[in-house]
Amino acid sequence: MTIVIARSEFLSILFPNLRQDQSNLIDVLKDFYSIGSTSPEVEISDDFITIKINIEISHRESDLSAEIISLCEQDKITQALPLAKQLVKDYPKVSEYHRLLGQIQSELGNQEEGINALIDSLRWNPKNQYALIMMGNIFARHKGDIDTALIYYNEVLKLDSDDYLALNNIGANLLQLGRLREAKEYFHKAIFSNPNYPNTYYGLAIIAEAEQDYADAFDYIKKSIKNNESKDEVFKNSIAFAKRLSETISKTKPVRDLVRGYVKDLELKYNTQIKIEEDDNISTAAKLELKENYDRDYHLVRYQSKYSTYLHLIVHELIHLELAEDARIADTNHLFTSNQSHKSKFFHNLESEATKLYNNGISKDSVANYFQALHNGLNSQVFNTPIDLFIEDIIFQRFKPLRPIQFYSLYVLINEGVKAVTQKEIVERTPKEIIRVSKIYNLIHATHFKTLFGIDLTGLHKPNKIESDTAKKLYDEFLEYREDRESGEEYELIQHWAEDLKMDGYFDLILESKYRSQSIDDVIESVNSDPFNLSESDPSQERKMRSFVESHTSEDVNMAVVMYMVSALEYLKEMSQEKIKKIAFEFATVGMQGIDPNKGGYHVPSIPNSNFSGYKTLAFYYVTWAKGIPDMLGQLQMPFDKEYELATAFLKK
């Protein structure tokens, strides 16, 4: 066995009892390396010391060492410690076994014992790079002694100038000391040696942030996340860094001016005011309200304040507006509509699921509300997913300073989607077909995230092969449209994907110009003739409804009002008398100003987001007084007694 040690400062660290002039060098070495009566042969030159011991070291791995490593991998370090002590006792001359003991001691918080074991490891093999790096880490992280740590790291670099771990650790320690320029040099050397080590990119991101170079900080933290497969502490820190970076950038004047400028550009382009409001009561992260749909003279973007990436959400909704306005100019804008008929189809297809819920003691009202939420949520994905891909493309290309905010915003939203299709309690109570379709749409979002930012989150959704293949097929179709999209073509993609996933029966896409050209009389006539859209499909529940309507209707009955009264009765059924009375007086206040059946935009404070048409306002006005203040109902002199009787009878059936 031959051991070679350089004559340097490192020698004195390995053998601290050496005299300064090294006059006792041979005695110290012979004392340590003697085995029984066998004394080593020591040769000394100007640069090196060579120690020759007349023994052979077995390179066969001990079964005990394999057991120790297995325990450590299972995080059973305390159980591994006594075995590691026994291992070095049985094999005192094996450097790697001392290194293993040193690592265990250090991880248990026994730093001095760890140092002693690692020193023994290095005495038997001064070139054990893992032992050198561990010694550097102990002195840097636990002792706060950067100078001593650098001695060990530099020993690694003498052995291998491209050792990325040593280079990274030196950079990290210099960063800790605030020596950013030097730290950056070592980090770049580490990347040159290993361009896939996430810790190094994390260190460079910290430096770039300190230098307010946010573009570089984003690029580095993105690479740190991309290359971290272990999802360790560095990964968690990188995600937290991405969040912090997005928040920092959101507060910078150039980025805020960019968003304000975009709003002004849209206002000038379309000659319409745009308002932005914080609203934590909306059900989504952000929401666009077009003026035409709310009888206003301005467009409104609402957003939830809990999302720190609200600037991205606002720009996203503004691009929704831009796409819609451009499609209007080209007469290709479509409205996504869903009526009672579509809802009935959806409920009918989930009839077996409803039966299971009834058998588990869930009330019919609760099941209906649950299915309604599923229907709304699924339709939201059907409509928004294709359009969102184009929107995120536009943000990525046109709003480069927003990319760090866009990145973290999408990362959060995609992970929210992951929970919705993988959490055990959600998956167990949600119909399989809903999970399947929702997962495919989520996979498409994740695939586009990978296209934009190079980070693959698709695996988090735990898709099967069919789901993955379907998502890929649909995304490939998007890529074809992406090359030369014309205004309004996103609606073709909505329809195609819905047909492929058999979701096209739950909504209609209607050309907006055709819809807007209808007069109020046309709409009312349509509602009167078929208020529940019964002619469009024929499940069993709809047949019952058709029969009821046909047997009770007459020329004197306004079916539009009946429909709205049914809605009002359902809305009020769980409400207290006092609450209904309060709403009744609010409608009376509206009534004092006059209610035009052919106009809309009526609102009462107690019904959130109420934006009622004239007929709906009249229907709710009547029903709230009938339920809340029945003795005074006659004073209203509203000619809807027959309509109220029909609505009440329908709900009792």
C-alpha positions in Angstrom: 0.0 0.0 0.0 1.4 3.4 -1.0 0.2 6.8 0.2 1.4 10.1 -1.3 0.9 13.4 0.5 2.0 16.8 -0.8 4.2 18.9 1.4 1.9 21.8 1.9 -0.3 23.5 4.4 -2.6 20.5 4.0 0.0 18.2 5.6 -0.1 20.2 8.8 -3.9 20.0 8.9 -3.8 16.2 8.6 -1.1 15.9 11.2 -1.5 18.8 13.6 1.2 17.5 16.0 3.9 18.2 13.5 6.5 20.8 14.6 6.7 23.9 12.5 10.0 22.9 11.1 8.7 19.4 10.5 11.7 18.0 12.3 9.5 15.2 13.8 7.8 14.5 10.4 9.2 10.9 10.1 8.4 10.0 13.7 4.8 11.3 13.4 4.2 9.4 10.1 5.7 6.2 11.3 3.7 6.4 14.5 0.4 6.7 12.7 1.1 4.2 9.8 2.8 1.5 11.8 0.8 -1.7 11.9 1.8 -4.0 14.8 5.5 -4.6 14.4 5.5 -3.5 10.7 6.8 0.0 10.3 6.2 2.0 7.1 8.9 3.2 4.7 8.9 7.0 4.5 10.5 8.8 1.5 10.7 12.6 1.6 11.3 15.0 -1.3 10.9 18.7 -1.7 7.3 18.4 -2.9 5.9 15.0 -1.7 6.1 12.4 1.0 5.7 8.8 0.0 4.6 6.3 2.6 4.9 2.6 1.8 3.3 0.0 4.0 3.8 -3.7 3.5 0.2 -4.7 3.5 -2.6 -5.1 0.9 -6.0 -3.5 1.3 -9.0 -5.6 0.1 -11.1 -3.7 -2.4 -14.1 -6.0 -1.9 -17.0 -4.0 -0.5 -18.0 -5.1 3.0 -21.6 -6.4 3.4 -21.8 -4.2 6.5 -21.0 -1.1 4.4 -23.8 -1.9 2.0 -26.2 -2.2 5.0 -25.1 1.1 6.3 -25.6 2.8 3.0 -29.1 1.3 2.8 -30.0 2.6 6.2 -28.8 6.1 5.3 -30.9 6.0 2.1 -33.9 5.2 4.3 -33.1 8.2 6.5 -32.3 5.8 9.4 -29.0 7.5 10.2 -29.1 6.9 14.0 -29.3 3.2 13.4 -26.4 3.4 10.9 -24.0 5.1 13.4 -23.0 2.0 15.5 -22.6 -0.1 12.4 -20.3 2.6 10.8 -18.2 2.6 14.0 -17.9 -1.2 13.8 -17.0 -0.9 10.1 -13.9 1.3 10.7 -12.9 -0.9 13.6 -12.9 -3.9 11.3 -11.3 -2.1 8.4 -9.2 0.8 9.9 -7.2 1.4 6.8 -10.0 1.9 4.3 -10.4 5.6 3.6 -14.0 5.4 2.3 -15.3 3.7 5.4 -13.9 6.6 7.6 -15.5 9.0 5.1 -18.9 7.2 5.6 -18.6 7.5 9.4 -17.7 11.1 9.1 -20.7 11.9 7.0 -23.0 10.1 9.4 -21.6 11.9 12.4 -21.9 15.3 10.6 -25.6 14.6 9.6 -26.3 13.7 13.2 -24.9 17.1 14.3 -21.7 15.6 15.7 -19.3 17.9 13.8 -16.1 17.3 15.8 -16.5 13.5 15.6 -17.2 14.0 11.9 -14.0 16.0 11.4 -12.0 13.4 13.2 -13.4 10.6 11.0 -12.8 12.6 7.9 -9.2 13.4 8.9 -8.6 9.7 9.3 -10.2 9.1 5.8 -7.8 11.7 4.3 -4.7 10.3 6.1 -5.4 6.9 4.4 -6.2 8.6 1.1 -5.4 12.3 0.7 -7.1 12.2 -2.7 -10.5 11.2 -1.4 -12.5 14.0 -3.0 -15.8 13.3 -1.2 -14.0 13.5 2.1 -12.3 16.8 1.1 -15.6 18.3 0.0 -17.3 17.2 3.2 -14.6 18.7 5.3 -15.0 22.0 3.4 -18.7 21.9 3.9 -18.4 21.3 7.7 -16.1 24.2 8.2 -18.1 26.5 5.9 -21.6 25.6 7.1 -21.2 24.6 10.7 -18.0 26.3 11.8 -18.3 29.5 9.8 -14.6 29.1 9.0 -14.5 29.9 5.3 -10.7 30.1 5.1 -10.2 26.6 6.3 -13.1 25.4 4.1 -11.3 26.9 1.1 -8.2 24.9 1.9 -10.1 21.6 1.5 -12.0 22.8 -1.6 -8.7 23.9 -3.2 -7.2 20.4 -2.5 -10.1 19.0 -4.6 -9.3 21.4 -7.4 -5.7 20.4 -7.4 -6.8 16.9 -8.0 -9.5 17.8 -10.5 -9.7 21.5 -11.7 -13.1 20.7 -13.2 -14.7 19.3 -10.0 -18.1 21.1 -10.2 -19.0 20.3 -6.6 -15.8 21.9 -5.2 -16.2 24.9 -7.6 -19.9 25.3 -6.6 -19.1 25.1 -2.9 -16.3 27.6 -3.2 -18.7 29.9 -5.0 -21.4 29.4 -2.4 -19.0 30.3 0.4 -17.7 33.4 -1.3 -21.3 34.4 -1.9 -22.0 34.0 1.8 -19.1 36.4 2.5 -20.5 38.9 0.0 -17.6 38.5 -2.4 -20.0 38.4 -5.4 -17.5 38.9 -8.2 -15.3 36.0 -7.1 -18.3 33.8 -6.3 -19.6 34.4 -9.8 -16.3 33.3 -11.3 -16.3 30.0 -9.5 -20.0 29.4 -10.3 -19.3 29.9 -14.0 -16.4 27.5 -13.8 -18.8 25.0 -12.2 -21.4 25.4 -14.9 -18.7 24.9 -17.6 -17.8 21.6 -15.9 -21.4 20.5 -15.3 -24.2 22.5 -17.0 -26.9 20.5 -15.2 -26.2 21.2 -11.5 -29.2 23.1 -10.1 -27.4 24.5 -7.0 -25.0 26.5 -9.2 -27.8 28.2 -11.1 -29.5 29.0 -7.8 -26.3 30.7 -6.6 -26.0 32.7 -9.8 -29.6 33.8 -9.6 -29.0 35.2 -6.1 -26.0 37.2 -7.4 -28.0 38.5 -10.4 -30.9 39.5 -8.1 -28.4 41.4 -5.8 -27.1 43.2 -8.9 -30.7 43.9 -10.0 -30.1 42.1 -13.2 -33.6 40.5 -13.2 -33.4 39.1 -16.7 -30.4 37.0 -15.7 -31.8 36.1 -12.3 -34.9 34.7 -14.1 -32.9 32.8 -16.6 -30.7 31.2 -13.9 -33.6 30.3 -11.5 -35.5 28.8 -14.4 -32.5 26.5 -15.1 -32.2 25.6 -11.5 -35.8 24.5 -11.4 -35.5 22.7 -14.7 -32.5 20.7 -13.7 -33.6 19.7 -10.2 -35.3 16.3 -10.3 -34.9 15.5 -6.6 -37.3 18.3 -5.5 -35.0 18.9 -2.6 -34.5 22.0 -0.4 -32.7 23.9 -3.3 -35.8 23.2 -5.4 -38.1 24.6 -2.8 -35.8 27.6 -2.4 -35.8 28.1 -6.2 -39.6 28.2 -6.3 -39.7 30.7 -3.5 -37.0 32.7 -5.3 -39.2 32.7 -8.5 -42.1 34.0 -6.5 -40.0 36.7 -4.8 -38.6 37.7 -8.2 -42.0 38.0 -9.8 -43.2 40.2 -6.9 -40.1 42.4 -7.1 -40.5 42.9 -10.9 -44.2 43.6 -10.5 -43.3 46.7 -8.4 -40.8 48.1 -10.8 -41.8 51.2 -12.7 -40.9 49.9 -16.2 -43.1 46.9 -15.8 -46.1 48.8 -14.4 -45.7 51.4 -17.1 -45.7 48.6 -19.7 -49.1 47.4 -18.4 -50.5 50.9 -18.2 -49.4 51.6 -21.7 -51.1 48.5 -23.0 -54.3 49.5 -21.4 -54.1 53.0 -23.0 -53.3 51.5 -26.4 -56.4 49.3 -26.2 -58.6 52.2 -25.1 -57.4 54.2 -28.1 -57.6 51.4 -30.5 -61.2 50.4 -29.6 -62.4 53.8 -28.4 -63.6 52.3 -25.1 -62.6 52.9 -21.5 -61.1 49.9 -19.6 -61.2 49.7 -15.8 -59.1 47.4 -13.5 -60.5 46.4 -10.1 -59.4 44.2 -7.3 -62.2 41.7 -6.4 -61.7 38.8 -4.1 -65.2 37.5 -4.5 -64.8 36.3 -8.1 -64.5 32.5 -8.6 -61.4 32.6 -10.8 -58.0 34.3 -10.5 -59.1 37.0 -12.9 -62.1 37.9 -15.0 -62.9 40.0 -18.1 -66.4 41.6 -18.2 -67.2 43.0 -21.7 -69.3 46.1 -21.7 -71.9 44.6 -24.0 -72.6 41.8 -21.6 -73.1 44.1 -18.6 -74.8 47.1 -20.2 -71.9 49.4 -19.4 -69.9 51.9 -21.4 -66.6 50.4 -20.3 -64.9 47.1 -20.1 -63.9 45.8 -16.7 -61.1 43.4 -15.6 -61.4 42.0 -12.1 -58.6 40.1 -10.3 -58.1 38.4 -6.9 -55.5 40.1 -4.7 -54.2 36.8 -3.3 -52.4 36.2 -6.5 -49.1 38.1 -6.3 -48.8 37.7 -10.1 -51.9 39.8 -10.7 -50.1 41.9 -13.4 -49.9 38.8 -15.6 -53.5 37.9 -14.9 -54.6 41.5 -15.9 -52.6 41.4 -19.1 -54.0 37.9 -19.9 -57.6 39.2 -19.6 -56.7 42.3 -21.7 -55.4 40.1 -24.5 -58.7 38.2 -24.2 -60.3 41.6 -24.9 -58.0 42.3 -27.8 -58.6 39.0 -29.5 -62.4 39.4 -29.1 -62.3 43.0 -30.5 -60.1 42.0 -33.5 -62.4 39.0 -34.2 -65.4 41.4 -34.1 -63.7 43.6 -36.7 -63.3 40.5 -38.9 -66.9 39.4 -38.0 -65.5 36.1 -36.6 -66.1 36.6 -32.9 -68.2 33.9 -31.2 -70.1 33.8 -27.9 -69.9 30.7 -25.8 -73.4 29.9 -24.6 -74.8 27.2 -22.4 -78.5 26.8 -21.5 -80.8 24.6 -19.7 -80.8 22.0 -22.5 -77.0 21.7 -22.3 -77.1 21.4 -18.6 -79.8 18.7 -18.8 -77.6 16.7 -21.3 -74.7 16.9 -18.9 -76.8 15.8 -15.9 -78.4 13.0 -17.9 -75.0 11.6 -18.9 -74.1 11.6 -15.2 -77.3 9.9 -14.1 -75.5 6.8 -12.7 -73.2 9.0 -10.7 -76.2 10.8 -9.3 -77.7 7.5 -8.2 -74.5 6.6 -6.3 -74.6 10.0 -4.5 -78.3 9.6 -3.7 -77.6 6.1 -2.3 -74.9 7.6 -0.1 -77.4 10.0 1.5 -76.6 13.1 -0.5 -79.7 15.3 -1.1 -81.0 16.0 -4.6 -80.4 19.7 -4.2 -76.7 19.1 -3.2 -76.2 16.7 -6.1 -77.7 19.3 -8.5 -75.5 22.0 -7.1 -72.5 19.8 -7.4 -73.2 18.8 -11.0 -73.9 22.4 -11.9 -70.4 23.3 -10.5 -68.9 20.5 -12.6 -70.7 21.6 -15.7 -69.5 25.2 -15.2 -66.0 24.2 -14.5 -65.7 21.9 -17.4 -67.2 24.4 -19.8 -64.7 27.0 -18.6 -61.8 24.6 -19.5 -63.4 23.8 -22.9 -63.7 27.5 -23.8 -60.6 28.9 -22.2 -57.8 26.4 -22.8 -57.4 26.9 -26.6 -57.6 30.7 -26.3 -55.3 30.7 -23.3 -52.5 29.1 -25.3 -52.6 31.9 -27.9 -52.8 34.5 -25.1 -49.7 33.1 -23.3 -47.9 33.0 -26.6 -48.6 36.6 -27.2 -47.5 37.6 -23.6 -44.3 35.6 -24.0 -43.4 37.2 -27.4 -44.7 40.7 -26.9 -44.2 41.4 -23.2 -40.7 40.0 -22.5 -40.2 42.0 -19.2 -43.3 40.1 -17.9 -41.8 36.7 -18.4 -40.7 36.1 -14.8 -44.2 37.0 -13.6 -45.8 34.9 -16.3 -43.6 32.0 -15.4 -44.5 31.9 -11.7 -48.2 32.7 -12.4 -48.5 29.7 -14.8 -46.5 27.5 -12.5 -48.9 28.2 -9.7 -52.0 27.7 -11.9 -50.7 24.5 -13.4 -50.0 23.1 -10.0 -53.5 24.0 -8.9 -54.7 22.0 -11.8 -52.5 19.1 -10.8 -54.2 19.0 -7.4 -57.6 19.0 -9.0 -56.9 15.8 -11.0 -54.6 13.9 -8.6 -55.7 14.6 -5.0 -57.1 11.4 -3.7 -60.2 12.9 -2.1 -61.1 14.8 -5.3 -60.5 11.9 -7.7 -62.6 9.6 -5.5 -65.7 11.8 -5.5 -65.4 13.2 -9.1 -66.8 11.2 -12.1 -64.0 9.5 -14.0 -65.0 11.1 -17.3 -64.7 14.6 -15.8 -61.3 13.8 -14.4 -60.2 12.4 -17.8 -61.3 15.5 -19.8 -60.0 18.0 -17.2 -56.7 16.2 -17.0 -56.3 16.3 -20.8 -56.9 20.1 -20.9 -54.5 20.5 -18.0 -51.9 18.5 -19.8 -52.2 20.8 -22.8 -51.6 23.8 -20.6 -48.5 22.0 -19.1 -47.2 21.1 -22.6 -47.4 24.8 -23.6 -45.6 25.8 -20.4 -42.8 23.4 -21.5 -42.7 24.9 -25.0 -42.4 28.4 -23.5 -40.1 27.8 -20.6 -38.5 24.4 -21.1 -39.8 22.9 -17.9 -41.9 19.7 -18.1 -44.7 19.5 -15.5 -46.8 17.0 -17.5 -45.7 14.1 -15.3 -47.2 15.7 -12.2 -50.6 15.0 -13.6 -50.0 11.2 -13.5 -51.5 10.7 -17.0 -52.0 7.3 -18.6 -50.8 6.7 -22.2 -54.2 7.5 -23.8 -54.5 10.8 -21.9 -50.9 11.8 -22.9 -51.4 10.8 -26.5 -54.7 12.7 -26.7 -53.2 15.8 -25.2 -50.3 15.6 -27.6 -52.6 15.2 -30.6 -54.7 18.3 -29.6 -51.6 20.3 -28.8 -50.1 19.5 -32.2 -53.3 20.9 -33.8 -52.8 24.1 -31.8 -49.2 24.3 -33.2 -50.6 24.2 -36.7 -52.9 27.1 -36.0 -50.2 28.9 -34.2 -48.1 29.4 -37.3 -50.6 31.6 -39.1 -53.6 32.2 -36.9 -56.2 34.5 -38.3 -58.8 36.4 -36.1 -61.4 34.1 -34.6 -59.7 30.8 -35.6 -59.3 30.0 -31.9 -63.1 29.3 -31.9 -62.5 26.5 -34.4 -60.0 25.0 -32.0 -62.5 25.2 -29.2 -65.1 23.3 -31.3 -62.6 20.7 -32.7 -61.3 19.8 -29.2 -64.7 19.6 -27.7 -65.8 17.3 -30.4 -62.8 15.1 -30.0 -63.4 14.9 -26.2 -67.2 14.5 -26.7 -67.9 17.7 -24.8 -69.6 19.6 -27.7 -73.1 18.8 -26.5 -72.7 21.0 -23.4 -72.4 24.4 -25.1 -73.0 26.3 -28.3 -70.7 28.8 -30.1 -72.8 31.5 -31.7 -71.5 34.1 -34.1 -71.7 37.3 -32.1 -72.9 39.6 -34.9 -75.9 37.3 -35.5 -76.7 37.2 -31.8 -76.4 41.0 -31.3 -78.6 41.6 -34.4 -81.5 40.0 -32.7 -84.1 42.5 -31.4 -85.3 42.3 -27.8 -88.6 41.1 -29.2 -86.9 38.2 -31.0 -85.2 37.1 -27.8 -88.4 37.4 -25.7 -90.3 35.5 -28.3 -87.7 32.8 -28.3 -87.9 32.5 -24.5 -91.7 32.5 -24.5 -91.8 29.7 -27.1 -89.2 27.5 -25.5 -87.8 29.0 -22.3 -86.0 25.8 -21.3 -84.7 25.0 -24.8 -86.7 21.8 -24.6 -86.8 21.3 -28.3 -83.0 20.8 -28.5 -82.8 17.5 -26.7 -85.0 14.9 -25.1 -83.8 13.2 -21.9 -86.5 11.9 -19.6 -86.4 14.9 -17.3 -86.8 17.3 -20.2 -89.8 15.3 -21.5 -91.5 15.8 -18.1 -90.8 19.5 -18.3 -92.1 19.8 -21.8 -95.3 18.0 -20.8 -95.8 20.3 -17.8 -95.2 23.5 -19.8 -97.5 22.5 -22.7 -100.3 21.5 -20.3 -100.2 24.8 -18.3 -99.3 27.5 -20.8 -101.7 29.9 -22.5 -101.6 33.1 -24.5 -102.0 35.1 -21.3 -98.9 33.7 -19.6 -95.5 35.2 -20.2 -93.1 32.2 -20.1 -90.1 34.4 -19.8 -91.4 35.7 -16.5 -92.3 32.2 -15.4 -88.7 31.0 -16.1 -87.3 33.9 -14.1 -89.7 33.3 -11.3 -88.6 29.6 -11.1 -85.1 30.9 -10.8 -86.1 33.4 -8.1 -88.0 30.7 -6.1 -85.0 28.4 -6.2 -82.7 31.2 -5.1 -84.8 32.2 -2.2 -85.9 28.8 -0.9 -83.2 28.5 1.9 -83.4 32.2 2.8 -84.9 33.6 6.0 -88.1 35.7 5.9 -86.2 38.8 7.1 -83.5 38.4 4.4 -86.2 38.0 1.7 -88.0 41.1 3.0 -84.8 43.1 2.8 -84.3 42.1 -0.8 -88.0 42.9 -1.6 -87.5 46.5 -0.4 -84.3 46.8 -2.5 -86.3 45.8 -5.6 -89.0 48.3 -4.6 -86.4 51.0 -4.5 -85.4 50.0 -8.1 -89.0 49.9 -9.1 -89.5 53.5 -7.9 -87.2 54.6 -10.7 -89.1 52.5 -13.2 -88.3 49.1 -14.7 -88.3 48.8 -18.5 -88.8 45.1 -19.6 -86.7 45.8 -22.7 -83.7 47.1 -20.9 -81.1 45.5 -18.5 -78.4 46.4 -16.0 -80.6 46.4 -13.0 -78.9 45.6 -9.7 -79.8 45.1 -6.0 -77.1 45.1 -3.3 -78.1 41.9 -1.5 -77.7 39.8 -4.7 -73.9 39.7 -5.5 -73.1 40.4 -9.2 -76.7 41.0 -10.0 -77.0 42.5 -13.5 -80.6 41.7 -14.3 -82.7 42.1 -17.5 -85.9 44.0 -17.2 -88.1 40.9 -17.2 -85.8 39.1 -14.7 -86.0 42.2 -12.4 -89.8 42.2 -12.6 -90.0 38.5 -11.8 -87.6 38.7 -8.8 -89.5 41.9 -7.7 -92.8 40.0 -7.6 -91.4 36.8 -6.0 -89.6 38.6 -3.2 -92.8 40.4 -2.2 -94.8 37.2 -2.6 -92.5 35.4 -0.2 -91.3 38.2 2.0 -94.3 40.6 2.3 -97.3 38.6 1.0 -99.9 40.8 2.6 -98.7 43.8 0.6 -98.2 42.0 -2.7 -101.5 43.4 -4.1 -100.3 46.9 -3.7 -97.7 46.3 -6.4 -100.4 45.8 -9.0 -98.0 43.7 -11.1 -99.9 41.5 -13.7 -98.0 38.3 -13.0 -100.3 36.3 -10.7 -100.7 33.5 -13.3 -97.0 33.3 -13.9 -96.3 33.0 -10.2 -98.9 30.3 -9.9 -97.4 28.4 -12.7 -93.8 28.8 -11.4 -94.8 27.6 -8.0 -96.7 24.6 -9.4 -93.8 23.6 -11.5 -91.4 23.5 -8.5 -93.9 21.4 -6.5 -94.3 18.8 -9.3 
